[in-house]
Amino acid sequence: MARIFLLIDGYNLLHAAGLGRRRFSRGGLELARTKLLQKLAAELSDDVCRDTVVVFDAAADADGRHQQEQSPTPAAQWPFSVTFSSGTQSADDEIERLLSSHSSPRQVLVVSGDHRLHRAASRRGARGIDSEQFLALLESGPGRLTDIPIPQNPQNRQKPSTRSQRTQDRQNPSGQTSDKRDAVNDKMSDLTEELLNMDLEHLLQLDLPPWRPPRQKNTRRRKS
């Protein structure tokens, strides 16, 4: 069995497990985190736990409202690493940092429903799995999970090259143009996902300029 390193988006998995709430009472967030960590400790084998890191947003609850609630219990109690992002950074930022510095990225599996993290993992040769799929794996067997099937990395799938793409590759052998294009596409995908996750009330509060229809160009030819 190949060695697998798990990087888990804590709050994303917490919501997928049905432990999230729109508003927590005092101490409720800490209790929800503890329940999630207890589930992972009970369902994952000792070998998998040793290579697992669970990352939570620092001092913020699942709704983004800042609270001064830190580690749910002493970290030494858990068979895996539990960490909180620092300062203004999010758990996503911390997971991307861990990915960028990992010595064996091809053996890393990122657990999150955030496909921005899946794309970041793919760029490093790692893989991503949705939180719901990961929970299904945890609950699929009678014993503790020892073997985690790794989903195929989309980057490893050979795609037919178009004529225009082959021309661009010849003109840009270093791949810089392709990298820039991928970065722009990632930003657009992140923005689209963020907009789709906004509720109507939030969208109405955005300070956007009024929409103006484009001017019609006069296509009639002048008489000579």
C-alpha positions as CSV (number, residue, x, y, z in Angstrom):
1,M,0.0,0.0,0.0
2,A,1.4,3.4,-1.0
3,R,1.9,5.9,1.7
4,I,-0.6,8.7,1.7
5,F,-0.4,12.1,3.3
6,L,-3.8,13.7,4.1
7,L,-4.4,17.5,4.2
8,I,-7.9,18.1,5.5
9,D,-9.9,21.3,5.2
10,G,-11.3,21.1,8.7
11,Y,-14.4,23.4,8.5
12,N,-15.3,22.1,5.0
13,L,-15.3,18.5,6.3
14,L,-17.2,19.6,9.4
15,H,-20.0,21.0,7.4
16,A,-20.1,18.0,5.1
17,A,-20.4,15.8,8.2
18,G,-23.5,17.7,9.3
19,L,-21.8,19.3,12.2
20,G,-22.0,22.9,10.9
21,R,-24.5,25.5,12.0
22,R,-25.4,29.0,10.7
23,R,-24.8,30.3,14.3
24,F,-23.1,28.5,17.2
25,S,-23.9,29.1,20.8
26,R,-21.0,29.7,23.2
27,G,-18.7,26.7,23.1
28,G,-20.7,25.1,20.2
29,L,-18.0,25.5,17.6
30,E,-15.4,23.9,19.9
31,L,-17.8,21.0,20.5
32,A,-18.4,20.5,16.8
33,R,-14.7,20.5,16.1
34,T,-14.1,18.0,18.8
35,K,-16.8,15.7,17.4
36,L,-15.2,15.8,14.0
37,L,-11.7,15.0,15.3
38,Q,-13.1,12.2,17.4
39,K,-14.7,10.7,14.3
40,L,-11.4,10.9,12.3
41,A,-9.5,9.4,15.2
42,A,-12.0,6.5,15.4
43,E,-12.2,5.9,11.6
44,L,-8.6,6.3,10.4
45,S,-6.0,3.7,11.0
46,D,-2.9,4.6,13.1
47,D,-0.7,4.6,10.0
48,V,-3.0,7.0,8.2
49,C,-3.4,9.3,11.2
50,R,0.4,9.7,11.5
51,D,0.4,11.3,8.0
52,T,-2.7,13.4,8.5
53,V,-2.9,17.2,9.1
54,V,-6.3,18.8,9.9
55,V,-6.3,22.6,9.2
56,F,-8.9,25.0,10.7
57,D,-9.3,28.8,10.2
58,A,-7.8,30.6,13.1
59,A,-10.2,32.5,15.5
60,A,-13.1,32.3,13.1
61,D,-16.2,30.2,13.2
62,A,-17.7,28.5,10.1
63,D,-19.7,31.6,9.2
64,G,-16.6,33.8,9.1
65,R,-17.6,35.7,12.3
66,H,-14.4,36.1,14.3
67,Q,-14.3,34.5,17.7
68,Q,-11.5,33.8,20.1
69,E,-12.0,30.0,20.1
70,Q,-8.7,28.2,19.6
71,S,-7.7,24.5,19.8
72,P,-10.7,22.4,20.9
73,T,-8.5,20.1,23.1
74,P,-4.8,19.7,23.7
75,A,-3.2,18.7,20.4
76,A,-1.3,15.9,22.1
77,Q,-4.6,14.0,22.5
78,W,-5.1,13.4,18.8
79,P,-3.2,10.8,16.7
80,F,-2.8,13.3,13.9
81,S,-1.7,17.0,13.6
82,V,-4.3,19.7,14.2
83,T,-3.4,23.2,13.2
84,F,-4.9,26.6,12.8
85,S,-4.1,29.2,10.1
86,S,-2.2,32.2,11.4
87,G,-3.2,35.9,11.4
88,T,-5.5,36.8,8.5
89,Q,-4.7,33.7,6.5
90,S,-7.4,31.2,5.8
91,A,-7.2,27.4,6.1
92,D,-7.0,27.3,2.3
93,D,-3.9,29.5,2.4
94,E,-2.3,27.3,5.0
95,I,-3.1,24.1,3.1
96,E,-1.6,25.7,-0.1
97,R,1.5,26.6,2.0
98,L,1.8,23.0,3.2
99,L,1.4,21.7,-0.3
100,S,4.1,24.0,-1.7
101,S,6.7,22.8,0.9
102,H,5.8,19.1,1.0
103,S,8.6,16.8,0.0
104,S,6.4,14.2,-1.6
105,P,3.5,16.1,-3.2
106,R,2.5,13.2,-5.4
107,Q,1.5,11.2,-2.3
108,V,-0.7,14.0,-0.9
109,L,-4.5,13.9,-0.9
110,V,-6.3,17.1,-0.1
111,V,-9.7,16.7,1.4
112,S,-12.0,19.6,0.7
113,G,-15.1,20.5,-1.3
114,D,-13.3,23.7,-2.4
115,H,-12.1,23.1,-5.9
116,R,-9.6,25.9,-5.7
117,L,-7.6,23.6,-3.4
118,H,-8.1,20.8,-5.9
119,R,-6.5,22.9,-8.6
120,A,-3.7,23.9,-6.3
121,A,-3.1,20.3,-5.5
122,S,-3.1,19.3,-9.2
123,R,-0.5,21.9,-10.0
124,R,1.8,20.2,-7.4
125,G,1.1,16.7,-8.7
126,A,-1.1,16.0,-5.7
127,R,-4.8,15.0,-5.7
128,G,-8.0,16.3,-4.3
129,I,-11.2,14.6,-3.1
130,D,-14.5,16.2,-2.1
131,S,-15.4,16.0,1.6
132,E,-18.6,14.1,0.9
133,Q,-16.6,11.4,-1.0
134,F,-14.0,11.2,1.8
135,L,-16.8,10.7,4.5
136,A,-18.3,7.9,2.3
137,L,-14.9,6.2,2.3
138,L,-14.7,6.5,6.1
139,E,-18.1,4.9,6.5
140,S,-17.7,2.2,3.8
141,G,-16.0,-0.5,5.8
142,P,-16.6,-2.3,9.1
143,G,-13.1,-1.4,10.4
144,R,-10.8,1.6,10.5
145,L,-9.7,3.0,7.1
146,T,-6.3,1.8,6.1
147,D,-6.3,2.1,2.3
148,I,-7.4,5.3,0.5
149,P,-7.8,5.0,-3.2
150,I,-6.3,8.0,-4.9
151,P,-8.4,9.7,-7.6
152,Q,-6.7,10.2,-11.0
153,N,-5.0,13.5,-11.4
154,P,-6.6,15.4,-14.3
155,Q,-3.2,16.7,-15.3
156,N,-2.0,13.2,-16.0
157,R,-4.7,12.6,-18.7
158,Q,-3.4,13.2,-22.1
159,K,-5.5,15.6,-24.1
160,P,-5.4,15.9,-27.9
161,S,-3.4,19.0,-28.8
162,T,-5.0,21.4,-31.2
163,R,-3.1,23.1,-34.0
164,S,-3.2,26.5,-32.4
165,Q,-2.0,25.0,-29.1
166,R,0.9,23.2,-30.8
167,T,1.8,26.6,-32.5
168,Q,1.8,28.3,-29.1
169,D,3.9,25.6,-27.6
170,R,6.5,26.0,-30.4
171,Q,6.5,29.8,-29.9
172,N,6.7,29.5,-26.1
173,P,8.8,26.4,-25.3
174,S,9.1,27.4,-21.7
175,G,5.4,27.2,-21.1
176,Q,5.2,30.7,-19.6
177,T,2.1,31.7,-21.7
178,S,0.3,28.5,-20.7
179,D,1.2,29.1,-17.0
180,K,-0.2,32.6,-17.2
181,R,-3.3,31.4,-18.9
182,D,-3.9,28.7,-16.3
183,A,-3.4,31.3,-13.5
184,V,-6.0,33.6,-15.1
185,N,-8.4,30.7,-15.6
186,D,-8.0,29.7,-11.9
187,K,-8.7,33.3,-10.8
188,M,-11.9,33.4,-12.9
189,S,-13.0,30.0,-11.6
190,D,-12.4,31.2,-8.0
191,L,-14.4,34.4,-8.6
192,T,-17.3,32.5,-10.3
193,E,-17.4,30.0,-7.4
194,E,-17.4,32.9,-4.8
195,L,-20.3,34.6,-6.6
196,L,-22.3,31.5,-6.8
197,N,-21.9,30.9,-3.1
198,M,-23.2,34.4,-2.3
199,D,-26.8,34.8,-1.2
200,L,-29.1,37.3,-2.9
201,E,-28.9,39.7,0.1
202,H,-25.1,39.9,0.0
203,L,-25.2,40.5,-3.8
204,L,-27.7,43.4,-3.4
205,Q,-25.3,45.0,-0.9
206,L,-22.4,45.1,-3.3
207,D,-21.5,48.5,-4.6
208,L,-21.5,47.9,-8.3
209,P,-21.6,50.5,-11.1
210,P,-24.9,50.7,-13.0
211,W,-25.1,48.5,-16.1
212,R,-25.0,50.3,-19.4
213,P,-25.8,48.5,-22.7
214,P,-22.9,48.6,-25.2
215,R,-23.1,51.2,-27.9
216,Q,-24.2,50.0,-31.3
217,K,-21.6,50.4,-33.9
218,N,-22.6,52.1,-37.2
219,T,-21.9,49.5,-39.8
220,R,-23.4,51.5,-42.7
221,R,-20.9,52.4,-45.4
222,R,-20.6,56.1,-46.3
223,K,-21.5,57.0,-49.9
224,S,-18.5,58.0,-51.9
